[in-house]
Amino acid sequence: MPEWLAAFGDLMSLLLCFFVLLLSMSSMDAKKVSEAIGSLSGAMSVLEGGTKTEISKRRIQESTPIESQDETSEAVNRIAQAVLDANEMMEKGHGPTISLEEAEEGFSIHLPASLLFKPDQAKIENEDALLFLKRVALIIEELPNNLEIGIQGYTDNVPPSKNSPFVDNWELSSARAISVLKELKSDGVDPHRMFAAGFGEYHPIATNATPKGREKNRRVEIHFYGKKSADEQKVKQSILDKAK
């Protein structure tokens, strides 16, 4: 054995003994350890159990739990895991993928319309999509009551066909959002926490000049965000009063 290797081995042993002694003399604070683990997880972009947060192009950093007792973070992690599980099933069938994105006041789930509906229709018939919504509904029940759920429907710029029961994209997008809302309601979500809205073709996230772009624009988004406090509502009301 080379002489330098023996010296190196002795040095490593001494360092190991040194850190063991430091550890034995230190006092373990459970909260600080939990925060350190959360910070490390955030830096490495992983959720509990090693699940990556990069479901879409943007990372949902808020989903990384800083404290193990944070119910909202745990619920977000469970939704992220549900999205990953659903996408794994979709990939086997070469189907569209679901994405979980950071929103302005919370987070949102983006569901491709082709996963939920047939062209120009608003009835959910895909079994995988129904199972995913049931799983999301179970997680929503554990979320704090101050979180609201907004379901928003979007389309591309191609009007519905003549065989469609909907006159235009306003009706189609609204009906699809309401269809998802009713499914969540039937799965046990409190209807007082939800609302639906249709945006038609007027909020695209991709170009309508290509088939892939139009496919991205046809979607339903489930937004989760906190209710506005009474103080904020009073401020807005006072602003309106001043305007009068």
C-alpha positions in Angstrom: 0.0 0.0 0.0 1.4 3.5 -0.9 2.4 5.6 2.1 0.2 8.5 1.1 -2.8 6.1 1.1 -2.1 5.1 4.7 -1.9 8.8 5.8 -5.1 9.6 3.9 -6.9 6.7 5.7 -5.7 8.0 9.1 -6.9 11.5 8.2 -10.4 10.3 7.2 -10.7 8.2 10.4 -9.7 11.3 12.5 -12.3 13.4 10.7 -15.0 10.8 11.3 -14.2 10.7 15.0 -14.2 14.5 15.2 -17.7 14.8 13.7 -19.0 11.9 15.8 -17.8 13.7 18.9 -19.4 17.0 17.7 -22.7 15.2 17.1 -22.6 13.5 20.5 -22.2 16.9 22.2 -24.8 18.7 20.2 -28.5 19.1 21.1 -30.9 18.0 18.3 -33.8 20.4 17.6 -36.5 18.6 15.7 -38.0 21.7 14.2 -34.6 22.9 12.9 -33.9 19.5 11.5 -37.3 19.5 9.7 -36.6 23.0 8.3 -33.1 21.9 7.1 -34.6 18.8 5.4 -37.2 21.0 3.7 -34.6 23.5 2.5 -32.4 20.7 1.2 -35.4 19.2 -0.6 -36.3 22.6 -2.2 -32.7 23.1 -3.3 -32.7 19.7 -5.0 -36.2 20.2 -6.4 -37.7 17.1 -4.9 -40.9 16.3 -3.0 -41.4 13.8 -0.3 -40.4 10.3 -1.4 -38.1 11.6 -4.1 -40.9 12.8 -6.5 -39.6 15.6 -8.8 -41.5 18.8 -8.8 -40.8 19.5 -12.5 -44.1 18.3 -13.9 -44.2 21.1 -16.4 -41.6 23.6 -17.6 -42.1 25.8 -14.5 -41.4 24.3 -11.1 -43.9 24.5 -8.3 -41.4 25.5 -5.5 -44.3 26.2 -3.1 -45.1 22.5 -3.1 -41.9 21.6 -1.2 -42.8 21.2 2.4 -40.8 23.3 4.8 -42.5 21.9 7.9 -44.0 18.4 8.1 -47.1 19.7 9.8 -48.1 22.0 7.0 -51.4 20.5 5.7 -51.5 22.6 2.5 -48.0 21.6 1.5 -48.8 18.0 2.1 -52.0 18.3 0.0 -50.1 20.0 -2.8 -47.5 17.1 -2.7 -50.3 14.6 -2.9 -51.8 16.4 -5.9 -48.4 16.5 -7.6 -48.0 12.7 -7.0 -51.5 12.2 -8.4 -50.6 14.2 -11.5 -47.4 12.1 -12.0 -49.2 8.8 -11.6 -51.9 9.9 -14.1 -49.2 11.0 -16.6 -47.4 7.7 -16.3 -50.7 6.0 -17.3 -51.2 8.4 -20.1 -47.7 7.9 -21.5 -48.4 4.2 -21.8 -51.3 4.9 -24.0 -49.6 7.8 -25.7 -52.3 10.2 -24.4 -52.2 13.9 -23.4 -50.5 14.8 -20.2 -51.7 16.8 -17.2 -49.6 19.6 -15.7 -49.4 21.2 -12.3 -48.4 24.9 -12.5 -47.7 27.7 -10.1 -50.4 30.3 -10.2 -50.6 34.0 -9.1 -52.3 33.2 -5.8 -51.8 29.5 -5.4 -51.4 26.6 -7.9 -53.5 25.1 -10.8 -54.0 21.8 -12.6 -54.1 22.0 -16.4 -56.2 19.3 -18.0 -56.1 18.8 -21.8 -59.6 18.9 -23.3 -58.8 15.8 -25.4 -58.2 13.9 -22.2 -61.7 14.8 -20.9 -64.0 15.3 -23.8 -64.7 14.2 -27.4 -64.5 17.0 -30.0 -67.2 19.7 -29.6 -68.6 17.8 -26.6 -68.7 18.6 -22.8 -69.4 15.2 -21.3 -66.5 13.5 -19.5 -66.3 9.9 -20.7 -62.6 9.1 -20.2 -62.3 6.6 -17.3 -58.7 7.7 -16.5 -59.8 11.3 -16.3 -62.7 10.4 -14.0 -60.4 8.4 -11.7 -58.0 11.4 -11.6 -60.8 13.8 -10.7 -62.0 11.5 -7.9 -58.5 11.4 -6.5 -58.2 15.2 -6.6 -61.6 15.5 -4.9 -60.4 13.3 -2.0 -57.4 15.6 -1.6 -59.5 18.8 -1.8 -61.6 17.6 1.2 -58.4 17.7 3.3 -57.4 21.2 2.1 -58.2 24.2 4.5 -61.6 25.7 4.1 -60.2 29.1 3.1 -59.1 27.7 -0.2 -61.4 28.2 -3.2 -61.5 26.1 -6.3 -62.1 27.8 -9.7 -62.7 25.7 -12.8 -62.0 27.5 -16.0 -62.6 26.3 -19.5 -60.7 27.4 -22.7 -60.9 26.5 -26.4 -59.0 27.3 -29.6 -60.2 29.7 -32.2 -62.0 27.1 -34.3 -65.8 27.4 -33.8 -67.8 24.3 -32.9 -69.1 22.1 -35.7 -72.7 22.2 -36.9 -73.3 18.9 -35.2 -72.2 20.3 -31.8 -75.0 21.3 -29.3 -73.0 24.5 -28.6 -73.4 27.6 -30.6 -69.9 29.1 -30.0 -66.8 28.6 -28.0 -68.2 30.6 -25.1 -70.8 28.0 -24.5 -68.5 25.1 -25.1 -65.8 26.3 -22.7 -68.4 27.2 -20.0 -70.1 23.8 -20.4 -66.8 22.0 -20.1 -65.9 23.9 -16.9 -69.3 23.2 -15.4 -68.9 19.5 -16.3 -65.7 19.2 -14.3 -67.2 21.2 -11.5 -70.2 18.8 -11.3 -67.9 15.8 -11.4 -65.9 17.2 -8.4 -69.2 17.9 -6.6 -70.5 14.4 -7.2 -67.1 13.1 -5.7 -67.8 15.0 -2.5 -66.3 18.5 -2.9 -68.3 21.2 -1.2 -70.1 23.2 -4.0 -69.8 26.4 -1.8 -66.0 26.3 -2.4 -66.2 26.1 -6.2 -67.1 28.2 -9.2 -66.9 27.7 -13.0 -66.1 30.1 -15.8 -65.7 29.9 -19.6 -63.1 32.0 -21.4 -63.7 30.7 -24.9 -60.9 31.3 -27.3 -59.7 34.6 -25.9 -56.9 33.4 -23.5 -54.6 31.2 -25.6 -51.4 29.9 -24.1 -50.0 28.8 -27.6 -50.5 29.8 -31.2 -53.7 28.8 -33.0 -51.9 28.5 -36.3 -50.7 24.9 -35.7 -52.6 21.8 -34.6 -50.3 21.4 -31.5 -50.9 24.9 -30.5 -54.6 24.6 -30.8 -54.5 21.4 -28.8 -52.7 23.2 -25.9 -55.3 26.0 -26.0 -58.2 23.5 -25.6 -58.0 22.9 -21.8 -59.7 23.0 -18.5 -57.8 24.5 -15.5 -58.5 23.9 -11.9 -57.2 26.8 -9.8 -56.6 26.7 -6.0 -56.3 30.0 -4.2 -57.1 31.5 -0.8 -60.2 33.5 -0.1 -59.7 37.2 0.2 -60.0 38.5 3.7 -62.8 40.8 4.9 -60.2 43.6 5.3 -59.2 43.4 1.6 -62.9 43.4 0.6 -63.5 46.5 2.7 -60.5 48.3 1.1 -61.9 47.5 -2.4 -65.4 48.7 -1.3 -64.0 52.0 0.0 -62.2 52.5 -3.3 -65.4 52.1 -5.1 -67.2 54.5 -2.8 -64.5 57.1 -3.5 -64.9 56.6 -7.2 -68.6 57.4 -6.8 
